[in-house]
Amino acid sequence: MTSPLLELPAETRNRIYECVAWNTEIITAAPEGRITSPTAALLATCSQIHNEAASIIRHIAPLAASTITAAVHNLDFSHLIDVIESLPKSPSPPIEASRTVSIKVTVDKDCGDGTKRLEDWFSCCGDTTRAGLDFSTDYQYFEGALAKKYLDVYLWLCYDGEDLDLRESREFHEIGKLMCAPSMVSKGTPER
């Protein structure tokens, strides 16, 4: 049985795929730079629609989404940083001026370069040169025996002995948000 969608001219189908993509509200930054969204379900309908719509949806959905979600394991923010940095600096048409980046952070092993990973993430958060890409972070939880240790070490390495006024820096606000994020233990879920 052929879908009525496939009976439409290719140009019309492309416009439909664009409309679907521009109505994406949430995307998920997955490892290996993959981006998933509810609109990606359209890609699973059949191979022809997948072949026609995949590049359109993968290009437009990140521009349209007002929320980016990500799970960060052992302070590896790289996949989330890649998604944020892949967004154009001057989008056309204009996109949502403010986004929420919702993050769940777990640390369950010593990740050696954890302070460097935090530095990379805070640098990404502090980059205000991205026109139209202002975003706020919402840390859903920050857990693990080593999680807070890395923030303490990061602060000590970066600011020990320096007389800096950090109250106005985005980095300082991100550190505060992470330190105040609830752990799953405090939400009643056993720690892994």
C-alpha positions as CSV (number, residue, x, y, z in Angstrom):
1,M,0.0,0.0,0.0
2,T,1.5,3.3,-1.1
3,S,1.2,6.4,1.1
4,P,-0.8,9.3,-0.3
5,L,2.2,11.4,0.6
6,L,4.3,9.7,-2.0
7,E,1.7,10.5,-4.7
8,L,2.4,14.2,-4.3
9,P,5.1,15.9,-6.4
10,A,8.6,15.8,-4.8
11,E,8.7,19.6,-4.3
12,T,5.5,19.4,-2.3
13,R,6.8,16.6,-0.2
14,N,9.9,18.6,0.5
15,R,7.9,21.5,1.7
16,I,5.9,19.2,4.0
17,Y,9.1,17.8,5.4
18,E,10.4,21.4,6.0
19,C,7.1,22.3,7.8
20,V,7.5,19.2,10.0
21,A,11.1,20.1,10.8
22,W,10.3,23.8,11.6
23,N,7.7,22.6,14.1
24,T,10.3,20.6,16.1
25,E,10.3,21.8,19.7
26,I,12.8,19.3,21.3
27,I,15.9,17.6,20.1
28,T,18.2,15.3,21.9
29,A,22.0,15.4,21.5
30,A,23.1,11.8,21.4
31,P,26.6,10.4,21.4
32,E,28.6,10.4,18.2
33,G,27.0,13.7,17.2
34,R,23.6,12.1,16.4
35,I,20.5,14.3,16.9
36,T,17.2,12.7,17.6
37,S,13.7,14.3,17.8
38,P,10.1,13.3,17.8
39,T,9.9,14.5,14.2
40,A,12.6,11.9,13.3
41,A,9.8,9.3,13.6
42,L,8.7,10.4,10.1
43,L,12.0,8.9,8.9
44,A,11.0,5.5,10.1
45,T,7.9,5.2,7.9
46,C,9.5,3.9,4.8
47,S,12.8,4.0,3.0
48,Q,11.7,6.5,0.3
49,I,10.5,9.0,2.9
50,H,13.6,8.5,4.9
51,N,15.8,9.1,1.9
52,E,13.9,12.3,1.0
53,A,13.4,13.8,4.4
54,A,16.5,12.9,6.4
55,S,18.8,15.7,5.4
56,I,16.0,18.3,5.6
57,I,14.9,17.3,9.1
58,R,18.5,16.9,10.4
59,H,19.4,20.3,9.1
60,I,16.3,22.3,10.2
61,A,15.2,20.6,13.4
62,P,18.2,21.8,15.5
63,L,17.5,25.3,14.2
64,A,13.8,25.2,15.2
65,A,14.1,23.5,18.6
66,S,13.6,25.6,21.7
67,T,14.9,22.8,23.9
68,I,18.0,20.6,23.6
69,T,18.3,17.7,25.9
70,A,21.3,15.6,26.6
71,A,22.6,12.9,29.0
72,V,26.2,13.6,29.9
73,H,28.2,10.6,31.3
74,N,31.5,11.1,33.1
75,L,31.6,14.8,32.2
76,D,31.8,14.1,28.5
77,F,29.9,17.1,27.1
78,S,31.5,16.7,23.7
79,H,28.3,15.6,21.9
80,L,26.3,18.5,23.3
81,I,29.1,21.0,22.5
82,D,29.2,19.6,18.9
83,V,25.4,20.2,18.5
84,I,25.6,23.7,19.9
85,E,28.6,24.6,17.8
86,S,27.0,23.2,14.7
87,L,24.2,25.7,14.8
88,P,24.8,28.7,12.5
89,K,25.9,32.0,14.0
90,S,23.5,34.0,11.9
91,P,20.5,31.8,11.0
92,S,18.1,32.6,8.3
93,P,15.2,32.7,9.0
94,P,15.7,33.8,12.6
95,I,15.3,31.1,15.2
96,E,14.1,31.1,18.7
97,A,16.2,33.7,20.5
98,S,16.5,31.7,23.7
99,R,16.8,28.0,24.2
100,T,16.9,25.7,27.2
101,V,19.6,23.1,27.3
102,S,18.3,20.4,29.7
103,I,21.2,18.2,31.0
104,K,21.5,15.1,33.1
105,V,25.0,14.6,34.3
106,T,26.4,11.4,35.9
107,V,29.9,10.6,37.0
108,D,30.5,7.0,38.0
109,K,34.2,6.6,37.5
110,D,37.4,8.7,37.6
111,C,37.6,10.4,34.3
112,G,41.1,11.8,34.6
113,D,40.6,14.8,32.4
114,G,37.3,15.8,34.1
115,T,38.5,19.3,34.8
116,K,39.4,19.8,31.1
117,R,36.0,18.5,30.1
118,L,34.3,21.0,32.5
119,E,36.5,23.8,31.1
120,D,35.4,22.9,27.5
121,W,31.7,23.0,28.6
122,F,32.0,26.2,30.5
123,S,33.8,27.8,27.6
124,C,30.9,26.7,25.3
125,C,28.4,28.2,27.8
126,G,30.4,31.5,28.0
127,D,30.6,32.0,24.2
128,T,28.2,34.8,23.7
129,T,29.3,35.4,20.1
130,R,26.6,33.1,18.7
131,A,23.9,35.5,17.4
132,G,20.5,34.1,18.1
133,L,21.9,31.2,20.2
134,D,21.5,32.5,23.7
135,F,20.7,29.5,25.9
136,S,20.0,28.8,29.5
137,T,21.0,25.5,31.1
138,D,18.8,23.4,33.3
139,Y,20.7,20.6,35.1
140,Q,18.2,17.9,35.9
141,Y,20.6,16.1,38.1
142,F,24.3,15.9,38.9
143,E,25.2,12.7,40.6
144,G,28.0,10.3,41.4
145,A,30.6,10.1,44.1
146,L,33.1,11.9,42.0
147,A,30.8,14.5,40.5
148,K,31.2,17.4,43.0
149,K,34.9,16.5,43.4
150,Y,35.6,17.6,39.8
151,L,33.9,20.9,40.4
152,D,35.9,21.5,43.5
153,V,39.2,20.6,41.7
154,Y,38.2,22.8,38.7
155,L,37.5,25.8,41.0
156,W,40.8,25.2,42.9
157,L,42.9,24.9,39.7
158,C,41.3,27.9,38.0
159,Y,40.8,30.3,40.8
160,D,43.0,29.4,43.8
161,G,44.9,32.5,44.9
162,E,43.5,34.7,42.2
163,D,41.5,37.8,43.2
164,L,38.7,37.5,40.6
165,D,35.3,38.9,40.6
166,L,33.4,35.9,39.2
167,R,29.9,37.0,40.2
168,E,29.2,38.4,36.7
169,S,30.7,35.6,34.7
170,R,28.6,32.9,32.9
171,E,31.1,30.3,34.0
172,F,30.5,31.2,37.7
173,H,26.7,30.9,37.2
174,E,27.1,27.5,35.5
175,I,29.3,26.2,38.3
176,G,26.7,27.3,40.8
177,K,23.9,25.6,38.9
178,L,25.8,22.4,38.7
179,M,26.7,22.5,42.4
180,C,23.0,23.1,43.3
181,A,21.6,20.5,40.9
182,P,19.8,17.7,42.8
183,S,21.3,14.2,42.8
184,M,19.1,11.2,42.0
185,V,19.7,10.1,45.6
186,S,18.0,13.2,46.9
187,K,15.1,12.5,44.5
188,G,14.6,9.1,46.1
189,T,16.2,7.0,43.3
190,P,19.1,4.8,44.4
191,E,22.5,5.9,43.2
192,R,24.1,3.6,40.6
